[in-house]
Structure formats: C-alpha cells, structure tokens
Amino acid sequence: MSSLSCGIVGLPNVGKSTIFCALTNAAVESANYPFTTIEPNIAVVEVPDLRLNKLAKLLSSKKRISTTLKFVDIAGLVKGASKGEGLGNKFLGNIREVDSIIHVLRCFKGDTTHIMETINPLRDLEIINLELAISDLQILEKKILKLEKNKRSGDKKAIKEYEIVKKLIDLINDNKSINIEDYNEVEERRIIKELNLISTKPTIYILNFGNNSIDLEESDELKKYIKSKNQSYVEIYGLLESEIKDLEENEKKLFLDEYNIKIGGLSKLIEKSYEILNLITYYTAGPEESRAWSITRDTKAPNAAGKIHTDFEKGFIRAEIIEYEDFIKCGSEEESKSKGLMRSEGKDYLVKDGDIIHFRYNV
C-alpha cells in the first residue's frame, strides 16, 4: 500500500521549496520568482520510530523497515488560481490528489521578494483558503446542476445527494469549514468523500520563520486565528534547517539549541501529520525483519492484516497480539507467551497503537 501523501502549498516565495528540501533532504529548484516549481517535487521519507529501533535491536533483526510519509511540493498558488491564474488549474488538481495539506505561511523578513510586496501571513492564509474554497464551489455548482435533472424525476438517491451538496455550498458561501466528522451517516460521508473537496482535507499550517521571524505580536495574532478555526500549526525555521541539513546530528543539535528548538522540523511535522490523519502504528517483529505499519485509528484486525497482503485479509483467522511495553519488558515472544501476555483476537478487534501482531490466516 502506498504512503499517505502531504501536499505542501502556499503563495510563491514563502519558503515552500526550502522547507521541502530541509525536511526531506531532497535537492529541489527554488528561486526568487514565482512558478519556479511547475511539476510537483516528491519525496518519500521514513517516519522516525524509537519503538521500532528498540524492537529491531532486541531481536537482532536483519532488516528494520520504517513506515513512510510522502511529501509533495506543489507550485505556488496565486490570487485568481481558481480562475486559472498562474497555472492555477494544474496546481489545484495536484492538491486534490494528496491526503492532507501542509500550508506554508511566510513569517520572516528578508531579501526574497514577496508576491504581495509586504509580509502578512494572515492575509496570505486567507488568499489561499479563498482560492481553495472557490475551486470547491465550482465543483459543487457543476454537481448540483446535474443532480437537479435527476431530482425532478424523483430519484431518491439524487434527492439525498442534492440536499448534501446544497448544504456544502451554503457552508462555503458562509465562509465555514467542511468537517467530514460532523456527518454521522455512512451514506453522507461516502457522498462527501467522493466529491474529493480540498476543503475536507486535514490541514497543518507551517509558520515559516526562516531564520529571522516577524514581530511577535503579528505571529501571536496568526496563531490565535488558526486555533479559532480548530486547526493545527507547526513552527519551523525553514532557512536555518535547510542550511544545517547536511551536518552531523550533534552539530545540528548545537545550532537548534541556539534558537531554543527542541525538536527538528521533520519530526514535528510528522507527529502533527499523524495526529490530523488519525494514524497509529502497529508492528510485525522477528529475527528476519522488524517492521512498522501505519493504519487509521479504529481499524479492525483483518483490515490491518490487509495492509501487509490482501491474502492476510481474505483468509484472516486471528491476530496474536503482544503490547509493545510487555514485549520490551519480557525481551521475547516466548517469554511474553509464558507470562500470559500474548492474547488472541478475532475479526472485530480494533488494533491499538503499539500492538505487536502475528496474523494467522488461511487462503
């Protein structure tokens, strides 16, 4: 199964490509003018995992395989992108393909020219969000025209779909966010998911401080606004992290300590991405291979098994589970078994974060 993808968006010259480079160690094109990045740059990064490292070491595993996240650096959007300005249609199409959005806001001064000439991250946030909302509105308005014809003929499915689409149009027109969690019915959720609206994708804002941040008062106002929308943000010194990315870990730490940065940008971003994508990690472990697997919280055991191979899901019999802490304390599967710490779970079991699982199946 492919990695979940996080699309990095923002206005041109806010530091997206610099941050992408710093976070993923991938060399990308960036320059002091808009649309340097036309095709999206893509990097798949390993998710740092101390539990996996411990398991692999304890079992002397020949292989240690981390789970991954995919970062997609999408070209800078501009005002009017929803009307096709600045290759807007192409870029908006790229955003529709990702699972979550990382919205970079420029919170630093410097020589790089801002497309709007002044530095105002709150204004930038509103410009991009308006373009994304208009883009979704265009899709919904086209959809409702089609549904109106079927609705007149008394098609119950079309009537239901029409009502939902109309609600979504009203929400966007009222400048309100669309949260799929607000919809309890399975059918409602299915209809909204199939529309693939950008507005429904979970979003993290990156406050990019470069290496010289804007006034504290201005960034506090920005943080308050993001919190008021029940959304998340991560603070990153993009330029600084880009400059030190090739240093040894101990040298990196010295630089970050000077800025009182406890955790590097990638770790913070991955942690926050897991949170907004509602992901957890389970493990398969043994002398040949110790491996981490990412799944959505509340995934049933057969579906989790299907992440490894479709045969595991089709022929699922049971899942033999040891909790991570118990496994580490006991030091082996055999010791965990002898202490009664391995349990057998059926097809309705919801996999927990940190479960070490052996799937039994028959095809």
VOPAGU-2260 file (C-alpha; in pm, 1 decimal, decimal comma):
REM VOPAGU-2260
SITE   aa  ch    i         X         Y         Z
SITE  MET   A    0       0,0       0,0       0,0
SITE  SER   A    1     140,1     341,3     -95,6
SITE  SER   A    2     241,3     608,1     155,1
SITE  LEU   A    3      -9,5     869,3     262,2
SITE  SER   A    4      73,8    1199,7      96,6
SITE  CYS   A    5     102,0    1551,6     237,3
SITE  GLY   A    6      86,0    1834,4     -18,7
SITE  ILE   A    7     292,0    2144,5      62,5
SITE  VAL   A    8     109,9    2458,8     -58,5
SITE  GLY   A    9     135,8    2836,6     -22,6
SITE  LEU   A   10     192,0    3156,9    -217,4
SITE  PRO   A   11     511,5    3181,0    -424,4
SITE  ASN   A   12     829,2    3277,0    -233,0
SITE  VAL   A   13     706,2    3184,3     114,9
SITE  GLY   A   14     979,5    2919,9     152,0
SITE  LYS   A   15     791,0    2603,4      45,4
SITE  SER   A   16    1073,8    2452,9    -158,6
SITE  THR   A   17    1332,5    2549,6     105,8
SITE  ILE   A   18    1123,3    2373,4     371,1
SITE  PHE   A   19    1065,1    2071,3     144,5
SITE  CYS   A   20    1441,1    2047,7      90,5
SITE  ALA   A   21    1517,2    2085,9     462,8
SITE  LEU   A   22    1259,2    1828,3     568,7
SITE  THR   A   23    1326,3    1564,9     306,6
SITE  ASN   A   24    1693,7    1625,8     220,6
SITE  ALA   A   25    1588,8    1636,0    -145,5
SITE  ALA   A   26    1754,1    1896,0    -367,5
SITE  VAL   A   27    1479,0    2097,9    -537,8
SITE  GLU   A   28    1471,6    2405,7    -753,4
SITE  SER   A   29    1390,5    2729,6    -572,3
SITE  ALA   A   30    1447,5    3089,1    -676,0
SITE  ASN   A   31    1340,6    3448,3    -619,8
SITE  TYR   A   32    1048,5    3448,0    -865,8
SITE  PRO   A   33     706,7    3277,2    -889,4
SITE  PHE   A   34     641,7    2939,7   -1055,4
SITE  THR   A   35     998,5    2807,6   -1031,1
SITE  THR   A   36     839,5    2476,5    -933,9
SITE  ILE   A   37     597,3    2377,4   -1210,1
SITE  GLU   A   38     581,1    1999,4   -1168,8
SITE  PRO   A   39     540,2    1889,8    -805,7
SITE  ASN   A   40     856,4    1761,8    -633,8
SITE  ILE   A   41     800,7    1438,1    -442,1
SITE  ALA   A   42     996,2    1280,3    -157,2
SITE  VAL   A   43     909,1     972,3      48,9
SITE  VAL   A   44    1056,7     997,7     398,9
SITE  GLU   A   45    1096,8     741,4     673,4
SITE  VAL   A   46     898,2     807,5     988,3
SITE  PRO   A   47    1142,1     820,7    1284,0
SITE  ASP   A   48    1037,6     548,2    1528,6
SITE  LEU   A   49    1221,2     477,9    1853,9
SITE  ARG   A   50     996,9     179,4    1931,2
SITE  LEU   A   51    1088,5      13,3    1601,1
SITE  ASN   A   52    1459,8      76,2    1663,2
SITE  LYS   A   53    1430,2     -85,9    2006,7
SITE  LEU   A   54    1243,7    -389,3    1870,0
SITE  ALA   A   55    1492,7    -444,6    1587,2
SITE  LYS   A   56    1785,3    -419,1    1829,9
SITE  LEU   A   57    1624,6    -651,1    2086,8
SITE  LEU   A   58    1552,3    -917,9    1823,8
SITE  SER   A   59    1876,0    -861,6    1624,1
SITE  SER   A   60    1654,2    -827,6    1316,1
SITE  LYS   A   61    1835,8    -847,4     982,3
SITE  LYS   A   62    1606,8    -574,1     844,9
SITE  ARG   A   63    1440,0    -272,6    1005,5
SITE  ILE   A   64    1167,4    -123,1     784,8
SITE  SER   A   65    1005,8     205,1     884,1
SITE  THR   A   66     668,9     326,9     771,3
SITE  THR   A   67     678,8     628,9     537,5
SITE  LEU   A   68     506,5     955,9     453,0
SITE  LYS   A   69     511,3    1116,4     109,3
SITE  PHE   A   70     567,0    1493,2      82,3
SITE  VAL   A   71     461,7    1668,6    -238,9
SITE  ASP   A   72     593,3    2021,2    -301,7
SITE  ILE   A   73     317,2    2184,4    -510,1
SITE  ALA   A   74     394,8    2503,3    -703,9
SITE  GLY   A   75     297,4    2838,6    -551,1
SITE  LEU   A   76     -68,3    2930,9    -587,1
SITE  VAL   A   77    -165,7    3292,1    -657,6
SITE  LYS   A   78    -472,4    3510,0    -621,7
SITE  GLY   A   79    -705,4    3405,9    -903,0
SITE  ALA   A   80    -575,2    3044,6    -916,8
SITE  SER   A   81    -934,6    2914,2    -915,0
SITE  LYS   A   82    -989,6    3110,3   -1239,8
SITE  GLY   A   83    -673,2    2959,5   -1389,6
SITE  GLU   A   84    -431,5    3240,7   -1297,0
SITE  GLY   A   85     -65,5    3131,8   -1273,1
SITE  LEU   A   86    -133,4    2775,5   -1395,1
SITE  GLY   A   87    -389,7    2758,0   -1114,1
SITE  ASN   A   88    -598,6    2470,4   -1254,4
SITE  LYS   A   89    -294,0    2243,5   -1278,6
SITE  PHE   A   90    -181,6    2323,8    -922,9
SITE  LEU   A   91    -530,9    2283,2    -776,7
SITE  GLY   A   92    -550,9    1943,9    -948,3
SITE  ASN   A   93    -225,3    1841,8    -774,4
SITE  ILE   A   94    -371,7    1941,8    -436,9
SITE  ARG   A   95    -680,6    1722,6    -493,2
SITE  GLU   A   96    -455,0    1417,4    -521,2
SITE  VAL   A   97    -299,9    1442,0    -170,4
SITE  ASP   A   98    -437,4    1313,3     163,5
SITE  SER   A   99    -355,2    1621,4     369,9
SITE  ILE   A  100    -240,7    1979,3     315,3
SITE  ILE   A  101      64,5    2149,5     464,4
SITE  HIS   A  102       7,9    2522,5     417,0
SITE  VAL   A  103     331,3    2725,1     445,7
SITE  LEU   A  104     299,5    3082,9     570,6
SITE  ARG   A  105     587,8    3327,0     543,8
SITE  CYS   A  106     664,9    3465,7     888,7
SITE  PHE   A  107    1011,5    3606,2     811,4
SITE  LYS   A  108    1158,4    3918,5     659,0
SITE  GLY   A  109    1441,0    3902,8     407,8
SITE  ASP   A  110    1566,1    3975,1      58,2
SITE  THR   A  111    1332,4    3730,7    -119,5
SITE  THR   A  112    1055,4    3929,5    -286,3
SITE  HIS   A  113     704,4    3852,2    -162,1
SITE  ILE   A  114     449,3    3833,9    -442,9
SITE  MET   A  115     223,0    4073,1    -246,4
SITE  GLU   A  116     522,6    4301,1    -168,3
SITE  THR   A  117     456,2    4307,9     208,5
SITE  ILE   A  118     485,6    4033,1     473,0
SITE  ASN   A  119     143,6    3948,0     617,6
SITE  PRO   A  120      90,1    3575,2     685,1
SITE  LEU   A  121    -274,4    3613,1     792,2
SITE  ARG   A  122    -357,5    3784,0     463,8
SITE  ASP   A  123    -167,6    3510,7     273,0
SITE  LEU   A  124    -361,0    3239,1     459,1
SITE  GLU   A  125    -692,0    3399,7     363,3
SITE  ILE   A  126    -589,2    3439,0      -4,5
SITE  ILE   A  127    -500,2    3069,9     -42,3
SITE  ASN   A  128    -802,1    2945,6     153,5
SITE  LEU   A  129   -1034,8    3162,0     -55,9
SITE  GLU   A  130    -888,9    3019,5    -379,2
SITE  LEU   A  131    -929,3    2663,3    -248,4
SITE  ALA   A  132   -1287,4    2735,9    -138,8
SITE  ILE   A  133   -1379,5    2891,2    -478,0
SITE  SER   A  134   -1229,9    2587,4    -652,9
SITE  ASP   A  135   -1451,1    2355,9    -443,1
SITE  LEU   A  136   -1753,2    2580,3    -500,9
SITE  GLN   A  137   -1708,5    2546,0    -877,9
SITE  ILE   A  138   -1709,8    2164,8    -845,7
SITE  LEU   A  139   -2020,2    2168,9    -622,8
SITE  GLU   A  140   -2211,0    2406,8    -851,4
SITE  LYS   A  141   -2144,2    2181,9   -1153,2
SITE  LYS   A  142   -2253,3    1879,8    -948,2
SITE  ILE   A  143   -2579,2    2040,9    -833,5
SITE  LEU   A  144   -2679,7    2124,1   -1191,5
SITE  LYS   A  145   -2650,7    1754,8   -1284,0
SITE  LEU   A  146   -2837,9    1646,2    -972,0
SITE  GLU   A  147   -3126,1    1887,7   -1036,4
SITE  LYS   A  148   -3224,5    1696,1   -1353,4
SITE  ASN   A  149   -3232,3    1357,6   -1172,8
SITE  LYS   A  150   -3405,0    1512,1    -869,6
SITE  ARG   A  151   -3700,2    1625,3   -1084,1
SITE  SER   A  152   -3761,8    1265,2   -1189,7
SITE  GLY   A  153   -3799,0    1163,8    -822,9
SITE  ASP   A  154   -3468,2     975,8    -798,5
SITE  LYS   A  155   -3430,3     927,4    -419,0
SITE  LYS   A  156   -3051,8     892,9    -436,7
SITE  ALA   A  157   -3024,4    1217,4    -636,6
SITE  ILE   A  158   -3255,4    1397,0    -388,7
SITE  LYS   A  159   -3035,2    1290,3     -95,2
SITE  GLU   A  160   -2716,1    1388,2    -279,5
SITE  TYR   A  161   -2867,2    1722,8    -384,3
SITE  GLU   A  162   -2950,5    1809,5     -20,3
SITE  ILE   A  163   -2593,0    1733,7      92,7
SITE  VAL   A  164   -2431,2    1927,0    -194,0
SITE  LYS   A  165   -2661,8    2224,8    -125,8
SITE  LYS   A  166   -2556,5    2220,7     243,2
SITE  LEU   A  167   -2188,1    2219,8     142,8
SITE  ILE   A  168   -2240,0    2513,8     -96,3
SITE  ASP   A  169   -2409,7    2711,2     184,3
SITE  LEU   A  170   -2121,7    2634,9     423,8
SITE  ILE   A  171   -1858,1    2760,4     175,8
SITE  ASN   A  172   -2065,0    3071,0      95,3
SITE  ASP   A  173   -2092,1    3141,9     469,9
SITE  ASN   A  174   -1710,4    3108,6     499,8
SITE  LYS   A  175   -1747,7    2799,9     723,2
SITE  SER   A  176   -1526,4    2492,2     713,4
SITE  ILE   A  177   -1646,2    2149,2     599,4
SITE  ASN   A  178   -1565,0    1881,8     857,5
SITE  ILE   A  179   -1647,7    1527,9     748,9
SITE  GLU   A  180   -1661,4    1425,4    1119,1
SITE  ASP   A  181   -1980,1    1635,0    1152,1
SITE  TYR   A  182   -2162,3    1383,9     929,8
SITE  ASN   A  183   -2267,9    1063,9    1104,7
SITE  GLU   A  184   -2448,2     877,6     828,7
SITE  VAL   A  185   -2233,6     638,0     624,2
SITE  GLU   A  186   -2408,8     747,0     302,9
SITE  GLU   A  187   -2347,2    1117,8     376,3
SITE  ARG   A  188   -1978,1    1054,4     436,3
SITE  ARG   A  189   -1949,1     845,7     119,8
SITE  ILE   A  190   -2104,9    1122,4     -93,0
SITE  ILE   A  191   -1875,7    1390,2      55,5
SITE  LYS   A  192   -1563,5    1173,7      17,5
SITE  GLU   A  193   -1643,3    1102,8    -347,6
SITE  LEU   A  194   -1658,9    1478,0    -419,0
SITE  ASN   A  195   -1288,1    1493,8    -319,6
SITE  LEU   A  196   -1311,7    1853,4    -199,5
SITE  ILE   A  197    -991,7    2031,3     -98,5
SITE  SER   A  198   -1188,1    2186,6     192,5
SITE  THR   A  199   -1233,6    1841,9     352,5
SITE  LYS   A  200    -861,3    1759,5     357,5
SITE  PRO   A  201    -696,9    1791,9     701,9
SITE  THR   A  202    -459,3    2090,7     712,6
SITE  ILE   A  203    -145,6    2183,7     907,1
SITE  TYR   A  204      -9,3    2536,9     885,4
SITE  ILE   A  205     367,8    2579,1     886,2
SITE  LEU   A  206     475,4    2909,2    1037,8
SITE  ASN   A  207     800,0    2951,6     847,5
SITE  PHE   A  208    1029,8    3177,6    1048,7
SITE  GLY   A  209    1320,6    3141,7     801,2
SITE  ASN   A  210    1597,0    3245,4    1038,2
SITE  ASN   A  211    1458,6    3585,6    1142,3
SITE  SER   A  212    1093,6    3589,5    1242,9
SITE  ILE   A  213     835,4    3868,1    1209,5
SITE  ASP   A  214     711,0    4068,4    1509,7
SITE  LEU   A  215     595,2    3850,3    1798,2
SITE  GLU   A  216     258,7    4029,0    1815,2
SITE  GLU   A  217     187,2    3952,4    1448,8
SITE  SER   A  218     271,0    3581,9    1482,7
SITE  ASP   A  219      59,3    3560,5    1802,6
SITE  GLU   A  220    -238,1    3700,3    1609,1
SITE  LEU   A  221    -183,0    3435,9    1341,4
SITE  LYS   A  222    -167,0    3152,6    1597,8
SITE  LYS   A  223    -488,4    3274,3    1765,1
SITE  TYR   A  224    -666,8    3278,5    1429,4
SITE  ILE   A  225    -556,2    2922,8    1341,7
SITE  LYS   A  226    -662,3    2795,6    1686,3
SITE  SER   A  227   -1002,1    2970,6    1649,9
SITE  LYS   A  228   -1060,7    2753,8    1339,9
SITE  ASN   A  229    -969,0    2436,2    1537,9
SITE  GLN   A  230    -670,0    2380,3    1311,6
SITE  SER   A  231    -306,7    2293,4    1381,0
SITE  TYR   A  232      23,0    2471,1    1321,0
SITE  VAL   A  233     392,8    2388,2    1346,1
SITE  GLU   A  234     669,5    2647,1    1383,4
SITE  ILE   A  235     975,4    2583,3    1163,2
SITE  TYR   A  236    1288,7    2787,5    1091,5
SITE  GLY   A  237    1294,9    2669,9     729,7
SITE  LEU   A  238    1608,7    2852,0     612,1
SITE  LEU   A  239    1805,5    2755,4     921,8
SITE  GLU   A  240    1705,4    2387,7     891,3
SITE  SER   A  241    1792,4    2393,9     520,8
SITE  GLU   A  242    2139,6    2534,9     597,4
SITE  ILE   A  243    2218,2    2270,3     860,6
SITE  LYS   A  244    2054,4    1965,4     696,8
SITE  ASP   A  245    2388,3    1811,3     591,3
SITE  LEU   A  246    2558,0    1849,8     931,0
SITE  GLU   A  247    2621,1    1565,3    1175,3
SITE  GLU   A  248    2343,1    1516,1    1431,1
SITE  ASN   A  249    2543,7    1660,3    1723,4
SITE  GLU   A  250    2632,1    1973,4    1519,5
SITE  LYS   A  251    2269,0    2014,5    1415,8
SITE  LYS   A  252    2165,9    1997,9    1779,8
SITE  LEU   A  253    2406,6    2280,1    1870,9
SITE  PHE   A  254    2257,6    2508,5    1605,7
SITE  LEU   A  255    1899,3    2424,1    1700,8
SITE  ASP   A  256    1979,0    2481,8    2071,8
SITE  GLU   A  257    2084,3    2838,4    1987,5
SITE  TYR   A  258    1729,7    2900,7    1862,6
SITE  ASN   A  259    1582,3    2708,1    2156,7
SITE  ILE   A  260    1443,0    2446,8    1914,9
SITE  LYS   A  261    1395,8    2116,7    2098,0
SITE  ILE   A  262    1260,9    1907,5    1807,4
SITE  GLY   A  263    1358,7    1933,2    1438,9
SITE  GLY   A  264    1103,4    2040,7    1178,8
SITE  LEU   A  265    1050,1    1699,5    1017,0
SITE  SER   A  266     981,0    1525,7    1349,0
SITE  LYS   A  267     731,2    1796,7    1449,1
SITE  LEU   A  268     560,1    1782,4    1111,7
SITE  ILE   A  269     536,0    1401,0    1105,4
SITE  GLU   A  270     395,5    1398,7    1459,2
SITE  LYS   A  271     131,6    1656,9    1362,9
SITE  SER   A  272      57,5    1477,1    1031,2
SITE  TYR   A  273     -10,9    1152,5    1220,4
SITE  GLU   A  274    -243,2    1344,0    1450,5
SITE  ILE   A  275    -451,7    1508,7    1175,6
SITE  LEU   A  276    -459,5    1195,3     957,6
SITE  ASN   A  277    -568,5     997,3    1267,6
SITE  LEU   A  278    -289,5     741,0    1221,7
SITE  ILE   A  279    -142,1     483,7    1459,2
SITE  THR   A  280     142,5     232,9    1419,3
SITE  TYR   A  281     146,9    -141,2    1474,8
SITE  TYR   A  282     446,4    -374,2    1434,2
SITE  THR   A  283     547,2    -711,3    1298,4
SITE  ALA   A  284     873,9    -827,0    1453,9
SITE  GLY   A  285    1117,0   -1115,1    1432,1
SITE  PRO   A  286    1481,9   -1206,1    1365,0
SITE  GLU   A  287    1439,6   -1166,4     986,1
SITE  GLU   A  288    1257,7    -832,9     991,2
SITE  SER   A  289    1107,1    -578,7    1227,4
SITE  ARG   A  290     861,0    -350,2    1053,7
SITE  ALA   A  291     626,0     -61,3    1133,5
SITE  TRP   A  292     284,7     -30,0     965,9
SITE  SER   A  293      67,6     284,7     966,3
SITE  ILE   A  294    -309,6     247,4     977,2
SITE  THR   A  295    -605,3     468,8    1062,7
SITE  ARG   A  296    -715,3     455,6    1426,6
SITE  ASP   A  297   -1001,8     207,9    1493,0
SITE  THR   A  298    -900,1     -21,6    1204,8
SITE  LYS   A  299   -1021,9    -379,8    1253,5
SITE  ALA   A  300    -765,0    -660,5    1263,1
SITE  PRO   A  301    -845,1    -811,8     917,3
SITE  ASN   A  302    -812,0    -467,8     750,4
SITE  ALA   A  303    -480,8    -411,0     931,7
SITE  ALA   A  304    -365,8    -751,4     804,0
SITE  GLY   A  305    -461,1    -643,1     452,2
SITE  LYS   A  306    -205,7    -363,7     478,3
SITE  ILE   A  307      62,4    -637,7     466,4
SITE  HIS   A  308    -102,7    -851,2     195,9
SITE  THR   A  309    -455,4    -894,0      59,8
SITE  ASP   A  310    -431,9   -1271,9     130,3
SITE  PHE   A  311    -387,0   -1195,0     501,8
SITE  GLU   A  312    -719,0   -1008,5     498,7
SITE  LYS   A  313    -908,9   -1259,8     283,1
SITE  GLY   A  314    -800,5   -1562,3     485,6
SITE  PHE   A  315    -787,5   -1393,6     829,3
SITE  ILE   A  316    -826,9   -1640,3    1118,3
SITE  ARG   A  317    -699,6   -1447,3    1419,4
SITE  ALA   A  318    -442,5   -1192,7    1539,0
SITE  GLU   A  319    -193,6   -1288,1    1811,2
SITE  ILE   A  320    -106,6    -970,6    1997,1
SITE  ILE   A  321     154,2    -857,1    2249,7
SITE  GLU   A  322     155,3    -497,5    2370,1
SITE  TYR   A  323     480,8    -313,9    2299,4
SITE  GLU   A  324     568,9    -239,3    2664,2
SITE  ASP   A  325     509,5    -603,4    2764,2
SITE  PHE   A  326     726,1    -729,6    2477,1
SITE  ILE   A  327    1015,0    -497,2    2571,7
SITE  LYS   A  328     994,1    -599,0    2940,1
SITE  CYS   A  329     988,0    -970,9    2855,2
SITE  GLY   A  330    1252,4    -945,9    2583,1
SITE  SER   A  331    1099,3   -1205,7    2350,0
SITE  GLU   A  332     778,0   -1354,3    2215,4
SITE  GLU   A  333     837,9   -1681,4    2404,3
SITE  GLU   A  334     877,8   -1505,1    2741,1
SITE  SER   A  335     568,3   -1291,9    2672,2
SITE  LYS   A  336     370,9   -1609,3    2595,2
SITE  SER   A  337     492,4   -1788,3    2908,0
SITE  LYS   A  338     376,6   -1492,9    3121,7
SITE  GLY   A  339      33,9   -1496,6    2956,5
SITE  LEU   A  340      87,8   -1162,3    2787,5
SITE  MET   A  341       5,6   -1278,2    2434,5
SITE  ARG   A  342    -363,3   -1278,4    2354,7
SITE  SER   A  343    -566,9   -1395,5    2058,8
SITE  GLU   A  344    -813,4   -1153,2    1897,0
SITE  GLY   A  345   -1080,4   -1205,4    1629,8
SITE  LYS   A  346   -1205,5   -1011,6    1329,1
SITE  ASP   A  347   -1379,9    -739,4    1535,7
SITE  TYR   A  348   -1067,3    -640,1    1728,4
SITE  LEU   A  349    -967,1    -273,2    1682,2
SITE  VAL   A  350    -587,9    -257,5    1650,4
SITE  LYS   A  351    -417,4     -33,3    1910,2
SITE  ASP   A  352    -112,5     187,4    1869,7
SITE  GLY   A  353     198,7     -12,5    1955,3
SITE  ASP   A  354      44,3    -359,2    1911,5
SITE  ILE   A  355     295,9    -623,1    1800,3
SITE  ILE   A  356      94,3    -862,4    1584,7
SITE  HIS   A  357     132,2   -1205,7    1431,8
SITE  PHE   A  358    -153,9   -1270,5    1187,9
SITE  ARG   A  359    -284,7   -1624,5    1140,0
SITE  TYR   A  360    -454,3   -1674,6     804,5
SITE  ASN   A  361    -556,0   -1946,0     559,2
SITE  VAL   A  362    -613,8   -1894,0     186,0
